[in-house]
C-alpha cells in the first residue's frame, strides 16, 4: 500500500471535509481516506498510482487537492486573517448606519419619528437597500462564490447556509421596498440590517477563528524555523556558503559560534557546548568533543566547530521529526469517524429544519415571523465547530508533545495511550544509562584479554564495558558466534572461550561458582570447558527514572520492568526505583509473550524499550514507546518516540494524551450541545438573525480557543527534573 498526502482547498466547514473525504475514499483502490479540516490536508492510503485519480475526484467534489511536498509538511498557506479583518471592517462600516437607523428606531420611538420626518421611511429603506447590497456583493461576496456552487452541486455547506439566510432577509426586504403590493397587508417590513449584520458578524467570527487557528500549528512552524537556509562548507580547500540542499554526505561543515547546525554529522575538530533543547526538550547544553554526534537544528555555543556531514536533507533527525509531527497532526482518531458522518448530513438537515420552520410559522403565525425564524435557523447552525473540535485539539496537543520531546508516530496512539492500565519498561538503555561498568572481576589478566577479544565482536553494552576494562592491545578472536539470550563463544589462540549467563554455562555443562555480590549482572566465563571466573557489571539508573515511576504510579498506573538480566540484578534496580513487579531473565523472544501476559484480563499495556530485541514487544503492546536514542528498528516498531531517551517522556506523553482527549470531548460536547439546543430555540422564533449570527461566530472561536489551552500542558512534578 502507498500513503498519499494532499493539500485541500475550498473547505469552509466540517461538512466540506466530510464530502472531500467521501470523494477520495470512493476512488477504486483506496482503502482509507481522512481529511484534517484544521490544517486542510488529506491522508489517503491505497494501491500505487492513484495520486492523480484522487486529486481529480476531490476537485470534482468542489475541493481542489494538490500532492504535498516530499517532507509531508502542509503548505505554508497565506495568512487569511489580514484579508478577513479588512473585509470585516468594511462590512462593519457599511452595516453600522443600517443598524443604527433600523434598530434604533425600534428601541427608541423618537429616533423612528426623526427618521420619518427628516429622511422619510421610503428613502431610509432605499439607503439601507444600497448599503446592504454593497455588503453582500463586496465583503460578503466570498459566501456566494462558494455557497451557491455548493448548492447547485447538491452538497450545501456553511457558506450555503449564510447565502440562504442573508439572501432571504435581503430579498424579502427588497420586495417590501420596491414592490410592497406583492406582500400581504400587515407584513410589509424590511430586514436589511439582518442581512448585513449576518455577513459582518460571521466575517468577524472567521477572522477570530483564523487568528486562533494560526496558532494551532505553531509547534511545527517553530521546528521548520530551526533549519538554517545555508551552510558553510569546505570545498577545494575553501570555505563557501551553500544553500542547504547543496550539502551532501561527507562534506566538511564549519560552524561559527552561536549558529544553528545545518545537518547531522560527527564532530571532527574542536570542543564546546551545544544547546539541544529544541530537539530533546532538555534545557542544559551538552558538552561535545571529537567523535560526538551533532544534530541539525541545535545551536552551537561559543566555540567554532567543524563537522563531517552524515545525514542531510530529509534524512536528518530534524527532518524526520518534522515529518512525524506533521503526520501526527493529521492523525485520524476513531471518534472522528462518527463526527464526519454527522457533519456530512448536517447542513442538508438544517436546511430541511429551516424549511419546516418557515412552513409552520406561515400556518400558525405570519410571513415576517416565518422569515425571521427561518433565517435564524439557517444562521445559528455551526458545522464549523463540529469539524474543528477534534483536529484542532490533535494539532495543538501533538505540537505541545513535540516541544516536550514526545513524538506521536501513529494517530490512534494519542487516543490509546490515555487508556493504558500498565506501563512496562525494558531495563537496559530505557530505565538505565545503558552503559554498564565492570564492578567485580575474578578473571586472571590473560584470561580477561581473551574474553575481551571475543566480546569485541559484539555490540552489546556489557561487551563494551569488558573491552574497555581490558584495554586496547587484544589478541585476535576467530569463529565468534552469538547465542541469543545466553551469550557468545569464540576461539582465541587455540583456546575455546564461552561467555554468558548461568543458562549458557549449564548448556555447556560447566559447573559455576557464584563470586559476585547480589545486584550486579554476572558474566560467567568458561575456557576449554572449565569455569574461569566471573565479571560483575552494574548499570546506573537514568536521573529521571525514579521520578517517572512515581509519577506514573500516582496516576493510578501499574509499572512493570521486563529484563533479560538476572533476578538479583533486575530486582535490585526495581527496588531502587520503586517497581514492585519485575520480570527477570526474559529472553528477547519472550518479551512479546510477557507483554501478552500483562494484557490478560483486558488490561491495556504500553511497553517502553530501545533495542532491536524490544521490537516484537513494542509491536505487541497496545502502545509501543521507543527511546529516540535507541535503534531504528525499535523506533520504526513504536507508536510513540521519546526523542531524548528521557524516561520522563513517558509520563509527559500520557499526560498530553489524557489532556488532549479530554479537550476533544469538551469541544465535541460544546459543538453538538450548542447546535442541539440553539437550533430549536431559533425555530421557535426566540432568537433574532443578528443574535444567531453572533452565536454561530462565537461557537467556532470558542472551540479553537479551548484547543489552544493545550499549548501550556505541563507535567509539574517532572518539569524540574531534566
N, C-alpha and C positions, 0 to 999 in steps of 0.2 A: 504493500500500500504506500501511497505518496501523500504527504501533507502539503496542502496549498494554503497560502495566506494572501488575503486581498485587503486593499483599502476600498471602502464602500462609501459612495457619495449619495446625497439627496435624501438621507434618512433624517426624519424630524421627530419621530416618536417611536415608542415600543412596537406599535403595530407595523411600522415600516420595517423595523428589524426582523419581525416575525415573518413578514412576506418575503423579504430578501432571502432569509434563511430557508423558507419553504421552496423558493425558486431554485436555489443552489442544491438543496437536498434532492430535488426532483430530477437532476441530471443523471442519466444512466451511468452506472459505475461509481457513483458517490455513495459512500457508506455512512457518512455523518457530516453535518454542517452546523456551524454555530456562529452567530453574529454577536459581536460585543457592541452594543449600542453606545456605550460610554466613549469608546475611542474610535468608533466607526470602522472596525476591522472584522474580517471573516476568517474563520479557520475551518478548512474543509479537508476531509480525508477520502481518498478514493483511488482508483487504479491510475496508472500513469497516463499522461497525455490528455488530461481533461481541463487544463488551465483555461484555454480559450472558450470551451463549451460552458464552463462555469461562469466566466465573466459575461458571456453573451446572455445566458439565462437570467442573470441578475439585472443586466441592462434592460432586457425585455420587460422585466417586472417593474422597471422605473428607477432602478438603483444601480447606476454605473459602477463597475468594480474593476480595479486595476491591480495586477500582481504586486506584492510587496517586494522591497529590495532584499538582497540576499541575507542581511543580518536579522531579518524578521522584525525590525522595528517599524512601527507605523510612521507614515509620512508626517513630517512637521507641517501641520496644516496652518493656513493663515489664521491669525487670531481674529475670531468673529466679534469679539467684544467691542472694539472701536466702531465698527460699522453699525452694530446694533445700538450702541449708545447714541450715535449720530441720528439714526432713524427714530429712536425713542424721543430724543429732544425735539426733533422736527414735528413728530406726531403730537407731542405734548403741547407745543406752541400753537398748533392749529386746533387742538381739541379744547384747550382752556377756554377760549371765548364761547364755544358752543356750550360747554359745561356750565359756565357762569350764567349765560343767558337763559338756558333751559331749566337747569336745576335750581338756579337762584330764583327764578320765577315761581317754581313750585314751593320752595321753602319760605320765601318772603313775598307776600302778596304785593307789597309796594314796588318790588323790582318788576313784577309782571305788569303792573299798571304803567310803570315808567316806560317799559319797552313798547307796550301797546300804543302809548300816546306819542312817544318821540320817534320810534322806528316804524312801528306798525307790525302786527303779527305776521302778515304775509311776507313783508320784507325781511323780518327776523328769520323766517323759515328759509327764505332764499339764501341768506348769508350762511345759515347752518348747512344747507344743502351743498353750497360751494366748498366750505371748509371741510366737511365730512368727506366729500368726493375726493378732494385733494389728499386727505389722509389715506383713503383706501387705495388710490392709484399711485400714490407716492410711497410713503414709509410702509404701507400695508401691501404693496404690490407682490412681495415675495409669497405671501399667503396664497394669493390667487394663482401665481405661476406654478406653484407646486400642488396646491389643493385641488384646483379644477382638473388637471390631467389625472390625478389620482381618482377623482370621482368618475371621470369618463372611463377609466380602466376597470371600474367596479371594485376598486381597492381603496376606499376613502381612508385618509389619515388625519392626524391632528390639524393640519392646515385646512383640510376639508371641513372640519367642524367650525373653524374660525370663519371660513368663507361662507358657509351656510348661515351661521349666526349673524355675522356683520351684514351680509347681503340682505337677509330677511329684514333686519332693522332699517337698513338704508332704503331698500325697495319699498317697504310699506310707507316710510316717511316721504319718499319721492312721490308716490301716488297721492298721498294726502296733500302734498304741496301743489302739485300741478294738475291732478285730476281728482279732486275731492269727491266729485259726483259719483265716482265708481265705488265709493265706500258707503256702508250703511250709516244712517243717521246716528249720531252719538258716538261714532267710532273714529272720528277724524282727529288725529293727533300725530305728532312727529317724534321719532326716536333717533334722530341723527346723533345725539350725544351718546347713545348706547353703542352705535356702530363705531364711532370714533374712539370712545373710551375702551372698548373691547380691544381694538388694534393697539392702542397706546399701552395698556396695561400688560398685554401679552408680550409686546416687544420689550417692555421693561423686565418682565419675568425672564425672557430669553437672554437678555443682556446679563442679568444677575446670575443666571444659570451658566452662561458661557464663562463668566469670570470665575465662578466656583469650579467648573469642570476643568478649567485651565490649570488649576492647582492639583487635580487628581493625578496627573501624570508627572508631577514634579520630581519624583524619585528617579524615574528613568531619564528625564531630561538632565538631571544632575550627573547621572552615570555617563551619559553621552558627552556631557561637557568635560569629563575627565580626560578625553582623548585629545592630545595636542594635535595641531594641524601639520606640524613639521618635526623633523628630527635632524640633529647634527651628525652626519655620517662621514666616516673616514673613507675616502675613495682615492686611490693612487697617491697616497701619502698626504692628501689634503683633506681638511675637514670642511664639508659643504652642507648647507641646509637643503634638505629634500622634503617634498610632500610625503606624508606618512605612507601613502600607497606605493611609493617607490622604494621603500625599505624592504630588503629581502633577508631571509635567514642567513646568518653568517656575517652580516655587516657589523662593523665596529662603530658603536654609537657613543658619542661624547655627551655627558650630562653636566650642565652647569649647575651651580648651587641654586636651590630654590625652584628648580623647574620640574615639570611633570615628566615621568618616564614614559617614552612613547611606545615601547614594545616590551615583550617579555624577554628576559635574557639572563646571562650569567655575568657577574661582576669579574672583570679581568684586570682592573687596575684601580687602586685607591681604596679607602675605607671611609665609612661615615654612617650616618643615621638616615633612615627612610621612613617617612610618615605613610603607613599603610592603612590608616583608619577608614578611608572611604571604600576600601575593598573588604577589610576584615572586621570593621567595627571596633577595633582595638585602638585606644587613644594614644598609647605610648609609642614613640618612634622606635624602630627596630634597628639594631646595630648590624651593619653589613660589612663583610670582608671578601677578599678574592675567593671566588668559587661559590659564593652565595647567589641565590636566585633573586632577581628583581622583577617586579610586576608592573605592566603598563597601567598608567593612571595614578600610581602612587607618586609621592613628592620627595625628591632628593633634598637632603638637608643642606648643610653649609659647606659640604665638600664637593670637589669636582671628581666625577666618577667616569669610568669607561666600561661599557658592557658589550658582550657579543650577543647579537640578536638570535634567539632560539625559536620564538613564535611571533608572527607578525599578522596584521590584518584581522580577519575573522577567527584566527587560531589563538589569539591572546586570551588570557583569563578574563580580562575586562570585557572583550567582545562576547565571550561565551556567557558571562554574567548578564550582559545587556540582553542577549537573546533569551536567556532563561527567564529574566524578569518580564520581558515583553510577552513571552508565551504564557507566563503565569497571569499577567494582567488581562490576557484574553481568555482566561480559563472559563470552562463551562461547568457550573455546578449543577447537580441533579435538580435542585429546586427551581432552576431557571427554565427547565422544560415546561413545567406547569404554567409559569408566568407567560412564556411565549405563546402557549395555546390560548390563554385567556386574551392576551393583547391582540392576537390575530383577529378575533371576533369582536373586540371591544368597541371599536368605532362604529361598525355597522349596527351593533346593538344599541349604541347611544342614539344614532340617527333614528332607529325604529322607536325608541322610547320618546324622543322628541316629537316624532310624527304622531304617536298615540296621544301625547300630552296636548298637542295642538287640537286634535280632533275632539278630545274630551272637553277641553275648555270652550271650544266652539259650540258644543252641545249644552253644556251646563253653565257656561259663563258668557264671555263676549270675545269679539275679534281682537281687541287690544290686549286683553288678558291672555288669550291664546298665543299671541305673538310674543309677549314678554316671557311667558313660561317656557315656550318652545326654544326661544333664543337662549335663555338661561340654562336649559338642559344641555344644549349643544356646547355652550362655553364652559360650564362647570366641569365637564368630564376632562380627565387628565391622564391619558395613556402614557405621557412622558414620564410621570412619576413612577409608574409600574416598570417601564422599560429601563429606567436608570437605577432602580432600587438595588439590584444585585451587582451589575458590572462596576458601578462607581465604588462600592464598598470593596470589591475584589481588587480594583486598581490601586486604591489608597492603601488597603491592608497589605498587599504583596509588596508595594513600594516601600512601606514602612519596615516590613520584614527584611527587605534587601538592605536598608540602612542599618539594621541590627545584625547584618551578616548572615541572614537566613534566606535561601532561595527555594521557592516552591517550583519544582520542575514539572509537576503534574497538578492540574487544577483541582481534581477531586480530592487531592491530599489536603487542601485547605479546609474542606468540609469534614473529611475523615479524621483529621488529627484532633479536632476538638472533642471527638467522641471516644478517644482511646482510654482503655482502663489500665493497661500495663505498658511500662516503658522498659525494654530490655536492652542493656548495654553490652557490647563487646568490651573486653578489658584492655588489651594492649593497643595503644595508639588512640584509644577512644576516651577512656577514663584516666589512662596513664600517659606519660610523655612518649611512650613507645621507644625510648632509648635506654634500656636497662644497662646497668653497670655490674661488673663482677664484684661480689662482696666476699665470697669464700672460694678458695682453690686448694684442692688436696692433691693435684697432679704434680708429678716431677716436671722440671723445666723442659726437658727434651720431649716429654710426652705432650706437654702443653703446646709446643711448637708444631707437633704433628697434628694435633687436634685442630689448631688454628688454620693449618694448611687445608684441611678438609672443609672447615667452616667458611673459608674464604670463597668457596664456590657457591655459597648460599647468600641470599639477600635478607634472611630473617634477622630481626633486630637483635636477638640473642647472639647470633653468629657474629654480627658486627662488634658486639662488646667483647667477645672472646678474642677476635682477631686484634682488636685494639690493645688488649692486655698482653698478647704475645709479642707485639712489635712488628716491624716491617720485614725482617730477614727470615723468611719462612721456607721450608723445603717444598718440593713440588708434590701435589696430590694428584692421583690418577683414579679412574674408574669411580668417580664420585656419583652416588645415587641418593636421591631424596626419598624417604619413606613418609608419605603424607600423614601428619598427625602423630608421628612417632620419633623421627629424627633423620639421620643420614649416615652414610658409610662410604669409605674410600680406602685407597691404598697409598701409603707414604713410605718410601724407601723400603719396600718389600713387606711392611707391616700392615695388617688389616685393621683399620680404625673404625669402630662403631660408636656413634654418639647419639644420645637420645634420652627418652624418659624411661620410667620403670617398665612400661609395656614393651619398649624396644629391647631392653635387657632381657626380659622374660622370653621374648621371641627368639633371641639369640642363645638362650639357655645360660645366661650369665648370672651368677649369684652376686647381689649387690650388698653393700654395707653403707646405709644412710649415714652421712657425716656432716650435714649442714643443719643450721637452726631452722625451725619451722618459720614459714612466711617467705622464705626465699625460693626461687624457682630452681630446682636441681637439674643440671645437665650431666648425665652419667656417661662414663667413657669405658669402653672395653677395647683392649688391644690384643689381637691374636687370640680372641676367645676368653680372655681373662679380665676381670674387673681392674681398672687402673686408677679410678678416683672419681671425684665429683666436683663440678664447678657450680657454685651457688650465685644466682643473679637476682637482682631486685630492681623493680621499676617504680619510679616515684609517681604519685597521682598528679594530675594536672591541677593548677591552683584553684580552678573554679569547680572541680569535680564534686567536692563535698557540699558546697553551697547549692549546686544544681540538684543533687539528690534530695536535699532538704526541701528545696522549693517545689520539686515535683511531688514529694510526699505530702507537703502542706496543701497541695491542690487535690488531694484525695487519690493520687495515682499510686499503683504498686510498682516499685522499682526492683528490677532483677538484673543480675550480672551473669553473663554466659561467657565462659572462658575455657580454653584448652589447657590452661595451667593446672597445676596440682591443687588438690583440695585445700592443703595448708596455705599455699601462696595466695590463691584466689580468695580463700576465707579471710585471711589477714587483711587484704585490701578491702574486702567487703565490710568488715567490721570497722575499719578506719573511716570508711565513707558513710557508714550508716545504712548499708544494704543488707537486709536480713536474708533474702533469698538469693543464694549463689549456686549456679550450676557449673561445677568444675569438671575438668577432664573431658570436655566435649570436643570431639574431633571435628575438623572442618565440615565434613558432610553431615554432621549431626546437629549443627546449629539450626538449620532449617527445621529439622524434626523437633528441636527444643522449642522453637517458636510455635509450631503447630500444637504442642502440648500446652503451651501457655494460652493458646486460643480456645482451648476446650471450655465448654460451658458458655460459649458465645462471647467470650471476652475479646475486645479489640486490642491488638498489640502493635506498638511501634518499636521497631528494632533500630538501634544506633550502632553503626560499625564503620570500619575504614579500610579493610583489607580485601584482597581478592577472595579469600576464603569466607568473607562475610556476604558476598554477592547473593548466594542462594537464600540466606536468611533475610536479607534486605528485600528480595523479591517476594518471599513468602509472607512477610509481615503485612498487616493491614496498611501500615505506613512505614516505608523504609527511609531512614535518615542517615545520610553519609557525611563523614567528615570531608570537607573540601581539600584537606591536606592528604587524604588517602589516595588510593589508586583510581585510575579512570574507570576500571571495571566496576568498582564499588559505587562510584558516583553515577555511572550510567544505569545501575540497578536500582537507584534510590528515587524516592518521590520528593524528598527534601534534601538540600545540601547546606551544610554549615561551612561557610567559606573559610573561616579561620581555623577550623578544627577545635573551636572552644566548645566544650560540652554545655556551657551556659546557654548556647544557642538552642538547645532542645527545649528548655523552659520558655525561652523567648518565642520559639516557633509555636508552641502550644498556646501561649498567651495571645499571640497575634491571631491564631486560628479561632480561638474562643471569642475574642472581641469582634473579629470580622463577621463571624456567623451571627453573633448577637446583633450587630449593626445591620446586617442584611434583613433579619427578621423584624427589626424596628422599622426599617424602610418599607418593607412589604406590608407590614401592619398599617402604617400610615397611608401608603398608596392605595391599598384596597379599601381600608376603612373610610378614607376620605371620599372615594367615589361611591361606595355603598350608601353612605349617609347623606351626602350632599346632592346627589342626582335626584332622589325622591323629594328632597326639600325644594330644589329648583322646580321640579314638576308640579309641586303644589302651589307654585307662584309666590313662595316666601322669600325668594332672592331676586334682586334686580340683575339685569345683564352685567351692569358695571361691577357689582359685588362678586358675581360669578367669575368674571374675568380676573379680578384681583385675587380671588381664592385659588383659581387654577394656576396663575402665575406663581403664587407663593408655594404651591404644592411641590413643584419640581425643585425650586430653590431649597426648600426645607430638606428634601431627600439628599441632595448633593452636599449641603452643608453638614448634615448629620454624618455622612460618609467621611467628610474631611476631618472629623474628630479623631479618626484612626491614625492621623499623622503624628499624634502625640502619645501613642501607646508606649508604655514603659513596663518593665518587669522590675519593680522597685528594689527588691532585695538583691538583685544581681547587677544593678547599674553601677555600683561602686566596685564590683569585682570584675576586673578585665583579664 
